[in-house]
Amino acid sequence: MRSPFFNNMDQGQVPGHFVLQNPKMLRVHLNGDVIARQGAMVAFQGQMDFEYQGAGGVGKFIKKMITQEGAPLMRATGQGLLFLAHNAEDIHLFYLENESLTVNGANILAYDSHLATDIKRVQGAGMMAGGLFNTTLTGSGWVALHTHGTPVLLDAGRAPTFADAQSAVAWSTSLQTGVNRTIKAAALIGRGSGEAVQLSFQGQGFVLVQASEGPTVPTHTH
């Protein structure tokens, strides 16, 4: 798997059509179709059509409805330049080479339409552990993710690695995962929910962690 931190110079070393227009905007050289987050199109040049992208089969539809994993998607079809962004968040690119990547579906900006997708429960995350689900992308092609702030790429092979469940954006499917629940320190390392939940990672691979735990719920004033 190629590094997710591509820039416009080193992207020429791999095939494909995903280019960072800038750190917060993706440019897709479209000649066919691509899957993208609904509402992510900010501009396009050429001839394109956009349509709702379903989960892909009854089984996947049921999984998505039950787990609420991922964001609504669309399929862009045509030829030309397609520009995608999401709330001016940072964008990071992966190039998969006949391999798999586990991602938080809410962080998907776009991916090549020929990549296979599935929704899987995080290992060790039973319903009593929050029932954590993520999206797996498999095959050869591009994946673009958006993150809240500049993320850190952790090498899980160097030491046991832990990340907040809402902050972990993507990781190698080769890693062994689990759930670590902390009660005593919840007020210190969580967001005041009374219990802190971290994902644990072991093995050879990486974990991409964003600089946020996701949107906060405003305090009620009435």
N, C-alpha and C positions, 0 to 999 in steps of 0.2 A: 504494500500500500504506500503510495507516495504521500509526502508530507502534506498536511492540510494547509500549511502556510505558503501557498503559491503566490508569486508575484508575476507581473506581466512578462518578465524576462525568462524565468525558468519554466513557465507553462509551455513554451515551445518544445520542450523535451518530451512531451507526451501527446498522444492523439486526443482530439476532442474539440469542443467548441465552447467551453466555459472560460471566460476571461474576467478578471477583476477590472472593471472600468475604474473603480477607486475602492478604497477599503469598505465602503458602505453600499456599493452598487455592483451588480453582476450583469455582464453583457454576454448574451447567448447568441452565437452565430447559428441561427436556426435554418435547417434544411430537412424538414420532416416534422417531428414532434418532440415535446419535452413536457415533463410533469413539473408543476410549480404550485406554490402556495396561492390559494385564491386571494385576489386583491393585491398581489405582489407586483403586478405589471405597472411600471411607472411611465414607460414609453416604448414604442416600437417603430421600426422603419421597414417597409415592405408589405407583403400580403400575409395576414395571419387571422386565424379563427381561434376562439377560446370557448371551451365547454367544460362543464362540471366533470370531474374525474371521480368515479365511484371507487369503492374499496376493492373491487375486482373479485366478483363471485359472492355467492350467498354466505359462505363460511367466513370470508374476510369481512363482509359487511356486518355480520353478527358480532364478530370479534371487536370491530371498531365501535359499534353501538354499546356493547357491554363495558368495554374497557375505557372508552372515551379517550383513547390514545390518538395523538396526532392532531394536525390542523386540517381544515377542509382544503382540498386540492383541485386544481384545474389542469386541463391538457391544452397546451398551445400548439397549433399546427400551422405550418406554412413555411415561408422563406423570408429571410431578412435578419435584422438585428432586434433582439428582444432585451429590454432592460428591466431588471428585477431588483426590488429592495423591500425591506420591512422595517418601518419605524426608524430608519437611519441607523440600524444596528450593524455591528461589524459582520463581515461575511468571510467565510473560510471554506476552501475547496479541498476535497479529497478526490483522488483518482484511484478507483478500485481496479485491481488486476486479477480477475477471476477469484474474488474473495468476498468476505462479508464484513459489514460494519453495523454495529448496534447504535442507534441514535434515539434521542428524545424526539418524538414526532413533532412536538411543538416548535422545534428548532429547524425543521426542514424548510429551506427556501426553494430548492429545485433539484431534480435529478434526471438522469437519462431515462427515457421511458422504457428501455429494454431491461433495466435492472429489475430483478424480482424482489417483491416486498412481502413481509409477513409481520404480524404482531405477536410478540412472545413475552411471557412473564419473566421478570428478572429472577435468576436462580436464587433460591432462598427467600424470596418475597412472597410468602403465603398471604392469604386474605387478612390474617391478623397482623401482618407487617405492612399493611397498606395496599396490598395487591398491585405492586408496581409493574407496569407494562411498558415496553418500548418497541420501536420499529426496527426490523432488520432488513438491510438492503444487500443484495447479493448479485454478483456478476462482474462485468468489466464496464466501467464508465464513470462519469462524473457525478459527484454529489456536492451540493452547495448548502451550507448551514449558516444560520444567522445566530449571533450571540449578543447578549446584553453586556457590552463592554468587551475589552480585550481579554481573551481567555488564556489559560495556562495549559500547556501540553505536558502531562506527567508520564514518566516512564515507570510503569508498574513493575517492571522487572528489577528495579533497583531496590525496592522495599515494598512491604504491604501498603496499599494505598486506599485512602478513604475520601469520599466526597459527599457533600450534601446531595440528597436525592433530587432536589430541584436545580442544583447547579451543574450536575453531570450532564453534558451535552451529547457526547459520543464516546465509544470505546471499542477496542478490538474484540471481536467475538471469541477470540482465543482465550480471553481472560476468564478466570473463575470468579464469579460474582456472589455476593451475599449481602445480607442486611444487618447492620450494626445499630442497635437501639440504645440510646443514652438517655437516662432519666435524670440522674443527679445534676448533670451539667446542661440540661436542656435550656435553662434560662440564659446560659452563657454562650452556647454554640448554635442554638436554634433560633427561631423567631418567636419565642414566647408561647408556643403551642402546648407546653407542658412536657413535651418529649421530643428529642432530637433523633432523626433517622438519617443514617449515612449508608451509602453503598460501599461495600468493600470489594477490592480488586486484587487478585494475585495471579502471577504468571508473566509470560512474555507478551508485552503489548503496551498500548498507550491509553490514556484517559484524557479527554478534552473537557475542561471545567471552565464555565463562564463566571464572570465577576458579578454574579447576582443569583439570588434564590428565586427569581421570578417576581411578578407584580405583587405588591402588598395590598392588603385590604384596608381601606381608610377607616379610621376610628369614628364610631358613631358619635354624633354631636347632639342627638335627641333621644 
